[in-house]
Amino acid sequence: MPDDAVALVPREVVEMAHRQLLASPREPTQIASYERLYDMIVCTMASKDTKTALLEAAKQLVGERGYAGTSVRELAAAAGTNLAAVNYHFGSRERLLNQAVLEYFLEWGDRVGEVDVDPDAEPLAQLAARARPMVDGLTAAQPAFIVFLEALLQAQRSPELHSELAEHYAEQRRRAVASIAASQAGGELSPRFREVIASFILAVIDGLQLQALLDPGAIPTGDELAALYEGLAAAARAAAQPATGAGSDSRQLGSLS
């Protein structure tokens, strides 16, 4: 039975089915087969529970103690499991911490992406709508961002970690590109231009995070950043007025339509 299928079965359902099968008249060989299947399902469920617990423990501990300050022993203790479980499920402490940081940022990005915006609005107008929750979420995201910075420094001496962090950014870009392409106006942009916008969004987020670490009062508010995007959109629309026909990507960035 595939692991994904097992994960969809509530444990209480498995327990009930197991009791019913044992209560029914069965041949010894059949009972033995059912027992093996039951053990396999329960072990798979327990394995998935342990992996999830380790990931949640990592998210909590890296925020409290940082990347370098989180040990395998602390991770195992917080997850209620043994030391070997970290390597079994993730391969190494570093991979577990990297996955925790990645998931934190992806969850944050998803929350920003879930803002109710007009899907037919210009992409700059959509950025303006998302600017407020993005800036409001910077403080909560700082612990994970600090961990990412610590990992980035260590990655200069670890090709494996460097590769994982590069994939971290690639996944964030893919999600941003998908969000842009989902709108009518964004869907009319060239694939490469959507990637450029996605990279710009990530650069803004990272830049604001760095500034907030040094001087939180110096960064723009969500309303100020939204006003900037709205002003850029208005200026670009005005500049594109004389143009006719299907514009280039540079004109599309103005109306993004």
ZAGU-502465 format. One record per residue (C-alpha): residue in one letter; x, y, z negated; chain. Coordinates in Angstrom, 1 decimal, padded with zeros to 4 digits, always signed. Example, Ala and Ser with C-alpha at 12.3 -4.5 7.8 and 13.67 -1.06 7.14 Angstrom:
2
[r "A", [+012.3, -004.5, -007.8], "A"] [r "S", [+013.7, -001.1, -007.1], "A"] 
END
This chain:
257
[r "M", [+000.0, +000.0, +000.0], "A"] [r "P", [+001.5, +003.4, +001.0], "A"] [r "D", [+002.6, +005.6, -001.9], "A"] [r "D", [+000.4, +008.5, -000.6], "A"] [r "A", [-002.7, +006.2, -000.7], "A"] [r "V", [-001.9, +005.1, -004.2], "A"] [r "A", [-001.6, +008.7, -005.3], "A"] [r "L", [-005.2, +009.3, -004.2], "A"] [r "V", [-006.6, +006.6, -006.5], "A"] [r "P", [-007.4, +007.7, -010.0], "A"] [r "R", [-005.7, +005.6, -012.6], "A"] [r "E", [-009.0, +004.8, -014.4], "A"] [r "V", [-010.4, +003.4, -011.2], "A"] [r "V", [-007.4, +001.0, -010.9], "A"] [r "E", [-007.7, +000.0, -014.5], "A"] [r "M", [-011.5, -000.8, -014.1], "A"] [r "A", [-010.9, -002.8, -010.9], "A"] [r "H", [-008.1, -004.7, -012.6], "A"] [r "R", [-010.4, -005.7, -015.5], "A"] [r "Q", [-013.2, -006.7, -013.1], "A"] [r "L", [-011.0, -008.9, -011.1], "A"] [r "L", [-009.6, -010.7, -014.1], "A"] [r "A", [-013.2, -011.3, -015.4], "A"] [r "S", [-014.3, -013.0, -012.2], "A"] [r "P", [-013.6, -016.7, -011.5], "A"] [r "R", [-010.3, -016.8, -009.5], "A"] [r "E", [-007.7, -019.3, -008.6], "A"] [r "P", [-004.4, -018.9, -010.6], "A"] [r "T", [-002.6, -017.9, -007.4], "A"] [r "Q", [-005.1, -015.2, -006.7], "A"] [r "I", [-004.8, -013.9, -010.3], "A"] [r "A", [-001.0, -013.8, -009.9], "A"] [r "S", [-001.3, -011.8, -006.7], "A"] [r "Y", [-003.7, -009.3, -008.3], "A"] [r "E", [-001.3, -008.9, -011.2], "A"] [r "R", [+001.6, -008.2, -008.9], "A"] [r "L", [-000.5, -005.7, -007.0], "A"] [r "Y", [-001.7, -004.0, -010.2], "A"] [r "D", [+001.9, -003.8, -011.5], "A"] [r "M", [+003.1, -002.2, -008.2], "A"] [r "I", [+000.3, +000.4, -008.3], "A"] [r "V", [+000.8, +001.3, -011.9], "A"] [r "C", [+004.6, +001.6, -011.4], "A"] [r "T", [+004.1, +003.8, -008.3], "A"] [r "M", [+001.7, +006.1, -010.3], "A"] [r "A", [+004.2, +006.3, -013.2], "A"] [r "S", [+007.0, +007.1, -010.8], "A"] [r "K", [+005.1, +009.9, -009.2], "A"] [r "D", [+004.1, +011.2, -012.7], "A"] [r "T", [+007.8, +011.2, -013.8], "A"] [r "K", [+008.9, +013.1, -010.6], "A"] [r "T", [+006.2, +015.7, -011.1], "A"] [r "A", [+007.1, +016.1, -014.8], "A"] [r "L", [+010.8, +016.6, -013.9], "A"] [r "L", [+010.0, +019.2, -011.4], "A"] [r "E", [+007.7, +021.1, -013.8], "A"] [r "A", [+010.4, +020.9, -016.5], "A"] [r "A", [+013.0, +022.2, -014.1], "A"] [r "K", [+010.8, +025.2, -013.2], "A"] [r "Q", [+010.4, +026.1, -016.9], "A"] [r "L", [+014.0, +025.5, -018.0], "A"] [r "V", [+015.8, +027.3, -015.1], "A"] [r "G", [+013.7, +030.4, -015.9], "A"] [r "E", [+014.6, +030.2, -019.6], "A"] [r "R", [+018.3, +029.1, -019.4], "A"] [r "G", [+019.4, +029.7, -015.8], "A"] [r "Y", [+020.9, +027.4, -013.2], "A"] [r "A", [+024.2, +026.7, -015.0], "A"] [r "G", [+022.6, +026.5, -018.4], "A"] [r "T", [+020.2, +023.7, -017.6], "A"] [r "S", [+021.6, +020.2, -018.3], "A"] [r "V", [+020.4, +016.8, -017.1], "A"] [r "R", [+019.8, +015.9, -020.8], "A"] [r "E", [+017.5, +018.9, -021.3], "A"] [r "L", [+015.6, +018.2, -018.1], "A"] [r "A", [+015.0, +014.5, -019.1], "A"] [r "A", [+013.9, +015.5, -022.6], "A"] [r "A", [+011.5, +018.2, -021.4], "A"] [r "A", [+010.0, +015.7, -018.9], "A"] [r "G", [+009.7, +012.9, -021.5], "A"] [r "T", [+011.9, +010.5, -019.4], "A"] [r "N", [+015.4, +009.2, -019.4], "A"] [r "L", [+018.6, +010.6, -017.9], "A"] [r "A", [+018.7, +008.1, -014.9], "A"] [r "A", [+015.3, +009.4, -013.7], "A"] [r "V", [+016.8, +012.7, -012.5], "A"] [r "N", [+019.2, +010.9, -010.1], "A"] [r "Y", [+016.6, +008.3, -009.2], "A"] [r "H", [+014.0, +010.8, -008.1], "A"] [r "F", [+016.1, +013.7, -006.8], "A"] [r "G", [+019.7, +012.4, -006.3], "A"] [r "S", [+021.3, +015.0, -008.5], "A"] [r "R", [+020.7, +017.7, -011.0], "A"] [r "E", [+021.4, +020.3, -008.3], "A"] [r "R", [+018.8, +019.0, -005.9], "A"] [r "L", [+016.2, +019.0, -008.6], "A"] [r "L", [+016.9, +022.6, -009.6], "A"] [r "N", [+017.0, +023.7, -006.0], "A"] [r "Q", [+013.7, +022.0, -005.3], "A"] [r "A", [+012.2, +023.8, -008.4], "A"] [r "V", [+013.4, +027.2, -007.2], "A"] [r "L", [+012.2, +026.5, -003.7], "A"] [r "E", [+008.7, +025.5, -004.9], "A"] [r "Y", [+008.5, +028.5, -007.1], "A"] [r "F", [+009.1, +030.9, -004.3], "A"] [r "L", [+006.9, +029.0, -001.9], "A"] [r "E", [+004.1, +029.1, -004.4], "A"] [r "W", [+004.6, +032.8, -004.9], "A"] [r "G", [+004.7, +033.4, -001.1], "A"] [r "D", [+001.4, +031.4, -000.8], "A"] [r "R", [-000.2, +033.6, -003.4], "A"] [r "V", [+000.8, +036.7, -001.5], "A"] [r "G", [-000.4, +035.1, +001.7], "A"] [r "E", [-003.7, +034.3, +000.2], "A"] [r "V", [-004.6, +038.0, -000.1], "A"] [r "D", [-007.9, +038.7, +001.6], "A"] [r "V", [-006.9, +040.7, +004.8], "A"] [r "D", [-008.6, +041.2, +008.1], "A"] [r "P", [-007.2, +038.5, +010.4], "A"] [r "D", [-007.7, +040.8, +013.4], "A"] [r "A", [-005.9, +043.7, +011.8], "A"] [r "E", [-002.5, +044.8, +013.1], "A"] [r "P", [+000.3, +042.9, +011.4], "A"] [r "L", [+001.7, +046.1, +009.9], "A"] [r "A", [-001.8, +046.7, +008.4], "A"] [r "Q", [-001.6, +043.1, +007.0], "A"] [r "L", [+001.8, +043.8, +005.6], "A"] [r "A", [+000.4, +046.9, +003.9], "A"] [r "A", [-002.4, +044.8, +002.3], "A"] [r "R", [+000.1, +042.2, +001.0], "A"] [r "A", [+002.6, +044.8, -000.2], "A"] [r "R", [+000.7, +045.4, -003.5], "A"] [r "P", [+000.6, +041.8, -004.8], "A"] [r "M", [+004.1, +041.2, -003.5], "A"] [r "V", [+005.6, +044.1, -005.6], "A"] [r "D", [+003.3, +043.3, -008.5], "A"] [r "G", [+004.7, +039.7, -008.5], "A"] [r "L", [+008.4, +040.7, -008.6], "A"] [r "T", [+008.7, +040.7, -012.3], "A"] [r "A", [+007.3, +037.2, -012.7], "A"] [r "A", [+009.5, +036.0, -009.9], "A"] [r "Q", [+012.8, +037.4, -011.3], "A"] [r "P", [+013.8, +034.4, -013.4], "A"] [r "A", [+013.6, +032.1, -010.3], "A"] [r "F", [+015.4, +034.8, -008.2], "A"] [r "I", [+018.3, +034.9, -010.7], "A"] [r "V", [+018.6, +031.1, -010.5], "A"] [r "F", [+018.7, +031.4, -006.8], "A"] [r "L", [+021.5, +033.9, -007.0], "A"] [r "E", [+023.5, +031.6, -009.3], "A"] [r "A", [+023.0, +028.8, -006.9], "A"] [r "L", [+024.0, +030.9, -003.9], "A"] [r "L", [+027.3, +031.7, -005.6], "A"] [r "Q", [+027.9, +028.0, -006.3], "A"] [r "A", [+027.0, +027.2, -002.7], "A"] [r "Q", [+030.1, +028.9, -001.4], "A"] [r "R", [+032.1, +026.0, -002.8], "A"] [r "S", [+029.5, +023.2, -002.0], "A"] [r "P", [+028.6, +022.5, +001.6], "A"] [r "E", [+025.7, +020.3, +000.4], "A"] [r "L", [+024.2, +023.0, -001.7], "A"] [r "H", [+024.8, +025.6, +001.0], "A"] [r "S", [+022.8, +023.4, +003.4], "A"] [r "E", [+020.0, +023.0, +000.9], "A"] [r "L", [+019.7, +026.7, +000.3], "A"] [r "A", [+019.8, +027.4, +004.1], "A"] [r "E", [+016.8, +025.0, +004.4], "A"] [r "H", [+015.2, +026.9, +001.5], "A"] [r "Y", [+015.2, +030.1, +003.6], "A"] [r "A", [+014.2, +028.2, +006.8], "A"] [r "E", [+011.1, +026.9, +005.0], "A"] [r "Q", [+010.2, +030.4, +003.8], "A"] [r "R", [+010.6, +031.8, +007.4], "A"] [r "R", [+008.5, +029.0, +008.8], "A"] [r "R", [+005.7, +029.8, +006.4], "A"] [r "A", [+005.9, +033.5, +007.1], "A"] [r "V", [+005.9, +032.9, +010.9], "A"] [r "A", [+002.9, +030.6, +010.6], "A"] [r "S", [+001.0, +033.4, +008.6], "A"] [r "I", [+001.9, +035.9, +011.3], "A"] [r "A", [+000.8, +033.7, +014.1], "A"] [r "A", [-002.5, +032.9, +012.4], "A"] [r "S", [-003.8, +036.4, +013.1], "A"] [r "Q", [-005.1, +037.4, +016.5], "A"] [r "A", [-002.6, +040.2, +016.9], "A"] [r "G", [+000.3, +038.2, +015.6], "A"] [r "G", [-000.5, +035.3, +017.9], "A"] [r "E", [+000.0, +037.6, +020.9], "A"] [r "L", [+003.6, +038.3, +019.8], "A"] [r "S", [+006.5, +036.2, +021.3], "A"] [r "P", [+007.7, +033.4, +019.1], "A"] [r "R", [+011.1, +035.0, +018.6], "A"] [r "F", [+009.5, +038.4, +017.6], "A"] [r "R", [+007.4, +036.6, +015.0], "A"] [r "E", [+010.7, +035.2, +013.6], "A"] [r "V", [+012.2, +038.7, +013.5], "A"] [r "I", [+009.2, +040.0, +011.5], "A"] [r "A", [+009.5, +037.0, +009.1], "A"] [r "S", [+013.2, +037.6, +008.5], "A"] [r "F", [+012.4, +041.3, +007.9], "A"] [r "I", [+009.8, +040.4, +005.3], "A"] [r "L", [+012.2, +038.1, +003.5], "A"] [r "A", [+014.9, +040.9, +003.6], "A"] [r "V", [+012.5, +043.4, +002.0], "A"] [r "I", [+011.5, +040.9, -000.8], "A"] [r "D", [+015.1, +040.0, -001.6], "A"] [r "G", [+016.2, +043.7, -001.4], "A"] [r "L", [+013.5, +044.7, -003.8], "A"] [r "Q", [+014.4, +041.9, -006.2], "A"] [r "L", [+018.1, +042.9, -006.3], "A"] [r "Q", [+017.2, +046.6, -006.9], "A"] [r "A", [+014.6, +045.6, -009.6], "A"] [r "L", [+017.3, +043.6, -011.5], "A"] [r "L", [+019.5, +046.8, -011.7], "A"] [r "D", [+016.9, +049.5, -012.0], "A"] [r "P", [+013.3, +048.4, -012.0], "A"] [r "G", [+012.0, +052.0, -012.1], "A"] [r "A", [+013.7, +052.8, -008.8], "A"] [r "I", [+011.8, +050.4, -006.5], "A"] [r "P", [+008.7, +051.6, -004.7], "A"] [r "T", [+005.3, +050.6, -006.1], "A"] [r "G", [+003.0, +048.4, -004.1], "A"] [r "D", [+000.9, +051.4, -003.1], "A"] [r "E", [+004.0, +053.3, -001.9], "A"] [r "L", [+005.2, +050.4, +000.2], "A"] [r "A", [+001.7, +049.9, +001.6], "A"] [r "A", [+001.6, +053.6, +002.5], "A"] [r "L", [+004.9, +053.2, +004.4], "A"] [r "Y", [+003.6, +050.3, +006.5], "A"] [r "E", [+000.4, +052.2, +007.2], "A"] [r "G", [+002.3, +055.3, +008.2], "A"] [r "L", [+004.5, +053.2, +010.5], "A"] [r "A", [+001.5, +051.6, +012.1], "A"] [r "A", [-000.1, +055.0, +012.7], "A"] [r "A", [+003.0, +056.5, +014.2], "A"] [r "A", [+003.5, +053.5, +016.5], "A"] [r "R", [-000.1, +053.7, +017.7], "A"] [r "A", [+000.3, +057.4, +018.5], "A"] [r "A", [+003.6, +056.7, +020.4], "A"] [r "A", [+001.9, +053.9, +022.4], "A"] [r "Q", [-001.1, +056.0, +023.6], "A"] [r "P", [+000.3, +056.9, +027.0], "A"] [r "A", [+001.3, +053.3, +027.7], "A"] [r "T", [-001.0, +051.1, +029.8], "A"] [r "G", [-001.1, +047.4, +030.4], "A"] [r "A", [+000.4, +044.6, +028.3], "A"] [r "G", [+003.1, +046.3, +026.2], "A"] [r "S", [+006.5, +044.9, +025.1], "A"] [r "D", [+007.1, +043.5, +021.7], "A"] [r "S", [+008.4, +046.9, +020.6], "A"] [r "R", [+005.1, +048.5, +021.3], "A"] [r "Q", [+003.3, +045.5, +019.8], "A"] [r "L", [+005.1, +046.1, +016.6], "A"] [r "G", [+003.4, +049.5, +016.5], "A"] [r "S", [-000.1, +048.3, +017.2], "A"] [r "L", [+001.0, +044.7, +017.0], "A"] [r "S", [-001.8, +044.1, +019.3], "A"] 
END
